[in-house]
Amino acid sequence: MRKPLVVCLVSLTLLGASTQASAQNGSWSGYGYFGAHSSPGNFGDLLSVGVGADAFLYRGLAVGADLGYMFPRTSGGNGIGLLSVNPSYHFTNKDRTNRFVPFVTGGYGLAFRSGTANLATFGAGATFWFLNRAGFRFEVRNYRNATDSFTTQFRFALAFR
């Protein structure tokens, strides 16, 4: 149980440091999400909630992390934690207002409860900024372990910057 805690703390510390450094330029965004999962043969039997942030390093290139809780719809106390640490690329254009910003992401994931599972994550989505500092984010993310697909997550989020 110590390994996931150490990974969580190190990841969140690195994200916090990079967010602090890039926040001076105003180049970060955060989000709180609700998700429905598709596992083999089922959709929506697993739900999730979580928070995350992206710190922009250069143009559309960002580093991000999120921490969530995935649980069965009928039994909220029997869930698992999900941690993701991912680089991402946000397709921005200086000539436009950047109200609609699509992105791709991929990286490392960790599922934890009484044990841990290392995962690879990849996905894509978009943020629609309806106000200067508030937006709606939609994302599809796939979590995979070494042998097969673990789960596909459909996220709906409120984003801020």
KOLTIBA-548208 format. One line per 10 residues: number of its first residue (from 1); for each residue x, y, z of N, C-alpha, C, O. Coordinates in steps of 0.2 Angstrom, whole numbers, padded with zeros to 4 digits. Example, Ala and Ser with C-alpha at 12.3 -4.5 7.8 and 13.67 -1.06 7.14 Angstrom:
BEGIN
1> 0066 -0028 0039 0062 -0022 0039 0066 -0016 0039 0071 -0017 0042 ~ 0064 -0011 0035 0068 -0005 0036 0064 0000 0039 0067 0006 0040
***
This chain:
BEGIN
1> 0004 -0006 0000 0000 0000 0000 0004 0006 0000 0002 0012 -0002 ~ 0011 0006 0002 0015 0012 0002 0017 0014 -0005 0018 0020 -0006 ~ 0018 0009 -0009 0020 0011 -0016 0015 0016 -0020 0017 0021 -0022 ~ 0008 0014 -0020 0004 0019 -0023 0004 0026 -0019 0003 0031 -0023 ~ 0004 0026 -0013 0004 0032 -0009 0010 0036 -0011 0010 0042 -0012 ~ 0016 0033 -0012 0022 0037 -0014 0022 0039 -0021 0023 0045 -0022 ~ 0019 0035 -0025 0018 0037 -0032 0013 0043 -0033 0014 0048 -0036 ~ 0008 0043 -0029 0003 0048 -0029 0006 0055 -0026 0005 0060 -0029 ~ 0010 0054 -0021 0013 0060 -0018 0018 0063 -0022 0018 0069 -0023 ~ 0022 0059 -0025 0027 0061 -0030 0024 0065 -0036 0026 0070 -0038
11> 0019 0061 -0039 0016 0064 -0045 0012 0071 -0044 0013 0075 -0047 ~ 0009 0071 -0038 0005 0077 -0036 0010 0083 -0035 0009 0089 -0036 ~ 0016 0081 -0032 0021 0086 -0030 0024 0089 -0037 0025 0095 -0037 ~ 0026 0084 -0041 0028 0086 -0048 0023 0091 -0052 0025 0096 -0055 ~ 0017 0089 -0052 0012 0092 -0055 0011 0099 -0052 0011 0104 -0055 ~ 0011 0099 -0045 0011 0106 -0042 0017 0110 -0043 0016 0116 -0044 ~ 0023 0108 -0043 0029 0112 -0045 0028 0114 -0052 0030 0120 -0053 ~ 0026 0110 -0057 0026 0113 -0064 0020 0117 -0065 0020 0122 -0069 ~ 0015 0116 -0061 0009 0121 -0061 0011 0128 -0058 0009 0133 -0061 ~ 0015 0128 -0053 0017 0134 -0050 0021 0138 -0055 0021 0144 -0055
21> 0026 0134 -0058 0030 0138 -0063 0027 0140 -0069 0028 0146 -0071 ~ 0022 0137 -0071 0018 0139 -0077 0013 0144 -0076 0010 0147 -0080 ~ 0010 0144 -0069 0005 0148 -0067 0007 0155 -0068 0002 0160 -0068 ~ 0013 0157 -0068 0015 0164 -0068 0013 0167 -0075 0012 0173 -0076 ~ 0013 0162 -0080 0011 0164 -0087 0003 0163 -0088 0001 0165 -0093 ~ 0000 0161 -0083 -0007 0159 -0083 -0009 0153 -0088 -0014 0153 -0090 ~ -0004 0149 -0089 -0004 0143 -0093 -0006 0137 -0090 -0001 0132 -0090 ~ -0011 0136 -0087 -0013 0130 -0083 -0021 0130 -0084 -0024 0135 -0085 ~ -0023 0124 -0083 -0031 0123 -0082 -0032 0117 -0077 -0028 0112 -0077 ~ -0037 0117 -0074 -0039 0112 -0070 -0047 0109 -0071 -0050 0113 -0075
31> -0049 0104 -0069 -0055 0101 -0070 -0058 0096 -0065 -0054 0093 -0062 ~ -0064 0096 -0064 -0067 0091 -0060 -0072 0087 -0064 -0076 0090 -0068 ~ -0071 0080 -0064 -0075 0076 -0069 -0080 0071 -0066 -0079 0069 -0060 ~ -0085 0069 -0070 -0089 0064 -0068 -0088 0059 -0074 -0088 0061 -0080 ~ -0088 0053 -0073 -0087 0048 -0079 -0091 0042 -0079 -0093 0040 -0073 ~ -0092 0039 -0084 -0096 0033 -0085 -0091 0028 -0089 -0087 0030 -0093 ~ -0091 0022 -0087 -0086 0017 -0090 -0089 0012 -0094 -0095 0010 -0093 ~ -0085 0010 -0099 -0087 0004 -0103 -0082 -0002 -0102 -0076 -0001 -0104 ~ -0084 -0007 -0099 -0080 -0013 -0098 -0083 -0018 -0102 -0089 -0017 -0105 ~ -0080 -0024 -0103 -0082 -0029 -0108 -0089 -0031 -0106 -0091 -0034 -0101
41> -0094 -0029 -0111 -0101 -0031 -0110 -0106 -0027 -0106 -0112 -0028 -0106 ~ -0103 -0021 -0103 -0107 -0017 -0099 -0105 -0010 -0100 -0099 -0008 -0102 ~ -0110 -0005 -0100 -0109 0002 -0101 -0112 0005 -0095 -0118 0004 -0094 ~ -0109 0009 -0091 -0112 0013 -0086 -0113 0010 -0079 -0116 0012 -0075 ~ -0111 0003 -0079 -0111 0000 -0073 -0106 0002 -0068 -0106 0002 -0062 ~ -0101 0005 -0071 -0095 0008 -0067 -0096 0016 -0068 -0096 0018 -0074 ~ -0095 0020 -0063 -0095 0027 -0063 -0088 0029 -0060 -0085 0026 -0056 ~ -0087 0036 -0061 -0081 0039 -0058 -0082 0046 -0056 -0085 0049 -0060 ~ -0078 0048 -0052 -0077 0056 -0050 -0070 0057 -0049 -0066 0053 -0047 ~ -0068 0063 -0051 -0061 0065 -0049 -0059 0072 -0051 -0064 0076 -0053
51> -0053 0074 -0050 -0050 0080 -0052 -0044 0080 -0055 -0040 0074 -0055 ~ -0042 0085 -0059 -0036 0084 -0063 -0033 0091 -0065 -0037 0096 -0064 ~ -0027 0092 -0067 -0025 0098 -0070 -0019 0097 -0075 -0016 0092 -0075 ~ -0019 0102 -0079 -0014 0102 -0085 -0009 0108 -0084 -0012 0114 -0083 ~ -0003 0108 -0084 0002 0113 -0084 0005 0114 -0091 0008 0109 -0093 ~ 0004 0119 -0095 0007 0120 -0101 0014 0122 -0101 0016 0127 -0098 ~ 0018 0118 -0105 0025 0119 -0105 0027 0123 -0111 0032 0128 -0110 ~ 0025 0122 -0117 0027 0125 -0123 0021 0125 -0128 0019 0119 -0130 ~ 0018 0130 -0130 0013 0130 -0135 0007 0126 -0132 0005 0127 -0127 ~ 0006 0120 -0136 0000 0116 -0134 0002 0110 -0130 -0002 0106 -0128
61> 0009 0109 -0129 0012 0104 -0125 0011 0105 -0118 0013 0110 -0115 ~ 0008 0100 -0114 0006 0101 -0107 0008 0094 -0104 0009 0089 -0107 ~ 0009 0095 -0097 0009 0089 -0093 0004 0089 -0088 0002 0094 -0085 ~ 0001 0083 -0087 -0005 0084 -0082 -0006 0077 -0078 -0002 0072 -0079 ~ -0010 0078 -0073 -0011 0072 -0068 -0018 0073 -0066 -0021 0078 -0066 ~ -0021 0067 -0065 -0028 0067 -0062 -0029 0061 -0057 -0025 0056 -0057 ~ -0033 0062 -0052 -0034 0057 -0047 -0042 0056 -0046 -0045 0061 -0045 ~ -0044 0050 -0047 -0051 0049 -0047 -0053 0042 -0043 -0049 0039 -0040 ~ -0059 0041 -0042 -0062 0036 -0039 -0067 0032 -0043 -0072 0035 -0045 ~ -0066 0026 -0045 -0070 0022 -0050 -0074 0017 -0045 -0071 0014 -0041
71> -0081 0017 -0046 -0085 0013 -0042 -0091 0010 -0045 -0093 0013 -0050 ~ -0093 0004 -0043 -0100 0001 -0046 -0106 0006 -0044 -0106 0009 -0039 ~ -0110 0006 -0049 -0116 0011 -0048 -0120 0009 -0042 -0123 0013 -0039 ~ -0120 0002 -0041 -0125 0000 -0036 -0121 -0001 -0029 -0125 -0002 -0024 ~ -0115 0000 -0029 -0111 0000 -0022 -0105 0005 -0022 -0099 0003 -0024 ~ -0106 0011 -0020 -0101 0016 -0020 -0095 0015 -0016 -0090 0017 -0018 ~ -0096 0011 -0011 -0090 0010 -0006 -0085 0004 -0009 -0080 0003 -0006 ~ -0087 0001 -0014 -0082 -0004 -0017 -0078 -0002 -0023 -0078 -0006 -0028 ~ -0076 0004 -0023 -0072 0006 -0029 -0065 0006 -0028 -0062 0003 -0023 ~ -0061 0008 -0033 -0054 0009 -0033 -0052 0016 -0035 -0055 0019 -0038
81> -0046 0017 -0033 -0043 0024 -0035 -0039 0023 -0042 -0037 0018 -0043 ~ -0040 0028 -0046 -0036 0029 -0052 -0032 0035 -0052 -0034 0041 -0051 ~ -0025 0034 -0053 -0021 0040 -0054 -0018 0040 -0061 -0016 0034 -0063 ~ -0018 0045 -0064 -0015 0046 -0071 -0010 0052 -0071 -0011 0057 -0068 ~ -0004 0050 -0074 0001 0056 -0075 0002 0055 -0083 0005 0050 -0085 ~ 0001 0061 -0087 0001 0061 -0094 0003 0067 -0097 0002 0072 -0094 ~ 0008 0066 -0102 0009 0072 -0106 0002 0073 -0111 -0001 0068 -0112 ~ 0001 0079 -0113 -0004 0080 -0118 -0003 0085 -0123 0002 0089 -0122 ~ -0006 0085 -0129 -0005 0091 -0134 -0012 0094 -0135 -0017 0090 -0137 ~ -0013 0100 -0134 -0019 0104 -0135 -0018 0108 -0142 -0014 0112 -0142
91> -0023 0107 -0146 -0022 0110 -0153 -0025 0117 -0153 -0031 0118 -0153 ~ -0021 0122 -0151 -0023 0129 -0151 -0020 0132 -0157 -0016 0130 -0161 ~ -0023 0138 -0158 -0022 0142 -0164 -0022 0150 -0161 -0027 0152 -0159 ~ -0016 0153 -0162 -0016 0160 -0160 -0020 0165 -0164 -0022 0170 -0161 ~ -0022 0163 -0170 -0026 0167 -0174 -0033 0167 -0172 -0037 0171 -0175 ~ -0035 0162 -0168 -0042 0162 -0167 -0043 0163 -0159 -0038 0163 -0155 ~ -0050 0163 -0157 -0051 0164 -0150 -0050 0158 -0145 -0050 0159 -0139 ~ -0049 0152 -0148 -0047 0146 -0145 -0053 0144 -0140 -0052 0142 -0134 ~ -0059 0145 -0142 -0065 0143 -0138 -0065 0136 -0138 -0067 0133 -0133 ~ -0064 0132 -0144 -0064 0125 -0144 -0057 0122 -0145 -0054 0124 -0150
101> -0055 0119 -0140 -0048 0116 -0140 -0048 0109 -0140 -0049 0106 -0134 ~ -0047 0105 -0145 -0046 0098 -0145 -0039 0096 -0142 -0034 0100 -0142 ~ -0039 0090 -0139 -0032 0088 -0136 -0032 0080 -0137 -0037 0076 -0138 ~ -0025 0078 -0137 -0024 0070 -0136 -0019 0069 -0130 -0016 0074 -0128 ~ -0020 0064 -0127 -0016 0062 -0121 -0014 0055 -0121 -0017 0051 -0124 ~ -0009 0053 -0117 -0007 0047 -0116 -0001 0046 -0111 0003 0051 -0110 ~ -0001 0041 -0107 0004 0041 -0102 0003 0035 -0097 0001 0029 -0099 ~ 0005 0036 -0091 0005 0031 -0085 -0002 0031 -0081 -0004 0037 -0079 ~ -0004 0026 -0079 -0010 0025 -0075 -0009 0020 -0069 -0005 0016 -0070 ~ -0012 0021 -0063 -0011 0017 -0058 -0018 0016 -0055 -0021 0021 -0053
111> -0020 0009 -0054 -0026 0008 -0051 -0024 0005 -0044 -0019 0001 -0043 ~ -0028 0007 -0039 -0026 0005 -0032 -0032 0004 -0028 -0037 0008 -0028 ~ -0031 -0001 -0023 -0036 -0002 -0018 -0032 -0005 -0012 -0028 -0002 -0008 ~ -0032 -0012 -0012 -0028 -0016 -0007 -0022 -0018 -0010 -0017 -0019 -0007 ~ -0022 -0018 -0017 -0016 -0019 -0021 -0015 -0014 -0026 -0019 -0009 -0026 ~ -0011 -0015 -0031 -0010 -0010 -0036 -0010 -0013 -0043 -0008 -0019 -0044 ~ -0011 -0009 -0048 -0010 -0012 -0055 -0008 -0006 -0059 -0010 -0001 -0059 ~ -0002 -0007 -0063 0001 -0002 -0067 -0003 -0003 -0074 -0005 -0008 -0077 ~ -0005 0003 -0077 -0009 0004 -0083 -0006 0009 -0087 -0002 0013 -0085 ~ -0007 0008 -0094 -0006 0013 -0099 -0012 0017 -0100 -0017 0013 -0101
121> -0012 0023 -0101 -0018 0027 -0103 -0017 0031 -0110 -0011 0033 -0111 ~ -0022 0031 -0114 -0022 0036 -0119 -0029 0038 -0121 -0034 0034 -0119 ~ -0030 0044 -0124 -0037 0046 -0125 -0036 0053 -0129 -0031 0055 -0131 ~ -0042 0055 -0130 -0043 0062 -0134 -0050 0065 -0131 -0054 0062 -0128 ~ -0050 0071 -0132 -0056 0075 -0130 -0055 0082 -0133 -0051 0084 -0137 ~ -0060 0087 -0130 -0060 0094 -0131 -0062 0098 -0126 -0066 0095 -0122 ~ -0060 0104 -0125 -0063 0108 -0120 -0066 0114 -0124 -0063 0117 -0129 ~ -0072 0116 -0122 -0076 0122 -0125 -0076 0127 -0120 -0079 0126 -0114 ~ -0072 0132 -0121 -0072 0138 -0116 -0078 0143 -0117 -0077 0147 -0121 ~ -0083 0142 -0113 -0089 0146 -0114 -0088 0153 -0111 -0092 0158 -0112
131> -0083 0153 -0106 -0081 0160 -0103 -0074 0160 -0103 -0071 0155 -0105 ~ -0071 0166 -0102 -0064 0166 -0102 -0060 0161 -0097 -0055 0159 -0099 ~ -0063 0160 -0091 -0060 0156 -0086 -0064 0149 -0085 -0062 0146 -0080 ~ -0069 0148 -0088 -0073 0142 -0087 -0075 0139 -0093 -0077 0142 -0098 ~ -0075 0132 -0093 -0077 0128 -0099 -0080 0121 -0098 -0080 0119 -0092 ~ -0082 0118 -0103 -0084 0111 -0102 -0079 0107 -0106 -0077 0108 -0112 ~ -0078 0101 -0103 -0073 0097 -0106 -0076 0090 -0107 -0079 0087 -0102 ~ -0075 0087 -0112 -0077 0080 -0114 -0071 0076 -0116 -0066 0078 -0119 ~ -0070 0070 -0113 -0064 0066 -0115 -0066 0058 -0115 -0070 0056 -0111 ~ -0063 0055 -0119 -0063 0047 -0119 -0056 0045 -0118 -0051 0047 -0121
141> -0055 0041 -0113 -0049 0038 -0111 -0049 0031 -0110 -0054 0028 -0107 ~ -0044 0028 -0112 -0044 0020 -0112 -0038 0019 -0107 -0033 0021 -0107 ~ -0039 0014 -0102 -0034 0012 -0098 -0033 0004 -0100 -0038 0000 -0100 ~ -0027 0003 -0100 -0025 -0004 -0102 -0019 -0007 -0098 -0015 -0003 -0095 ~ -0020 -0013 -0096 -0015 -0017 -0092 -0011 -0020 -0097 -0011 -0019 -0103 ~ -0006 -0025 -0095 -0001 -0028 -0099 -0004 -0033 -0104 -0002 -0034 -0110 ~ -0010 -0035 -0103 -0013 -0041 -0107 -0019 -0038 -0111 -0021 -0041 -0116 ~ -0023 -0034 -0108 -0029 -0032 -0112 -0032 -0025 -0110 -0029 -0022 -0105 ~ -0038 -0023 -0112 -0041 -0017 -0110 -0044 -0017 -0103 -0047 -0022 -0102 ~ -0042 -0013 -0099 -0045 -0013 -0092 -0052 -0009 -0092 -0057 -0012 -0089
151> -0052 -0003 -0095 -0059 0000 -0095 -0058 0006 -0100 -0052 0009 -0101 ~ -0063 0008 -0103 -0064 0014 -0107 -0068 0019 -0103 -0074 0017 -0101 ~ -0066 0025 -0102 -0069 0030 -0098 -0072 0036 -0102 -0068 0038 -0106 ~ -0078 0038 -0101 -0081 0044 -0104 -0082 0049 -0099 -0086 0048 -0095 ~ -0078 0054 -0100 -0078 0060 -0094 -0082 0066 -0097 -0081 0068 -0102 ~ -0085 0069 -0092 -0089 0075 -0093 -0086 0080 -0087 -0087 0078 -0081 ~ -0083 0085 -0089 -0080 0089 -0084 -0081 0097 -0084 -0083 0099 -0090 ~ -0081 0100 -0079 -0081 0107 -0078 -0074 0109 -0078 -0070 0107 -0073 ~ -0071 0113 -0083 -0064 0115 -0083 -0064 0123 -0081 -0068 0127 -0081 ~ -0058 0125 -0078 -0057 0131 -0076 -0049 0133 -0077 -0045 0128 -0078
161> -0048 0139 -0078 -0041 0142 -0079 -0040 0148 -0076 -0034 0151 -0076
***
